[in-house]
């Protein structure tokens, strides 16, 4: 593989990984929203509990990971 193809492949893998992570986080947030349990996050150098109702809702991606 030449260097250009390797760079292009690397960027597309990064984009796929980021998309998969965003979708996984969205599923976890929705699960916690339905159950009423707080999310545990690292913020300002410490662990905090955040209730999903306090979070901004973003649109779900048009194209799911891997499709």
C-alpha positions in Angstrom: 0.0 0.0 0.0 1.3 3.4 -0.8 1.4 6.3 1.8 -1.6 8.1 0.4 -3.8 5.0 0.7 -2.6 4.3 4.2 -3.4 7.9 5.3 -6.9 7.7 3.7 -7.6 4.3 5.3 -6.4 5.6 8.7 -8.7 8.6 8.5 -11.7 6.6 7.5 -11.1 4.1 10.3 -10.8 7.0 12.8 -14.1 8.4 11.5 -15.8 5.0 11.8 -14.5 4.5 15.3 -15.7 8.0 16.4 -19.1 7.3 14.9 -19.3 4.0 16.7 -18.4 5.6 20.0 -21.0 8.4 19.6 -23.7 5.8 18.9 -22.6 3.7 21.9 -22.7 6.8 24.2 -26.1 7.7 22.9 -27.4 4.3 23.7 -26.1 4.4 27.2 -27.5 7.9 27.8 -30.9 6.7 26.5 -30.8 3.6 28.7 -30.0 5.7 31.8 -32.8 8.2 30.8 -35.3 5.4 30.7 -34.2 3.8 34.0 -33.8 7.1 35.8 -30.2 6.3 36.9 -27.5 8.9 36.8 -24.5 8.7 34.4 -21.1 8.8 36.1 -18.7 11.1 34.4 -15.2 12.6 35.0 -15.5 16.4 35.2 -13.2 19.1 36.5 -10.8 16.5 37.9 -13.4 14.5 39.9 -16.2 12.0 39.5 -19.7 13.4 39.2 -23.1 11.9 38.8 -25.2 13.5 36.1 -28.9 12.8 35.5 -29.7 12.3 31.8 -32.5 14.9 32.1 -29.8 17.5 32.7 -28.1 16.7 29.4 -28.8 18.3 26.0 -30.5 16.0 23.5 -28.8 15.6 20.1 -30.2 14.2 16.9 -29.4 10.6 16.3 -27.0 10.0 13.3 -28.7 9.4 10.0 -26.4 6.5 9.1 -25.7 3.9 11.8 -22.2 2.6 12.2 -21.3 -0.1 9.7 -24.1 0.6 7.3 
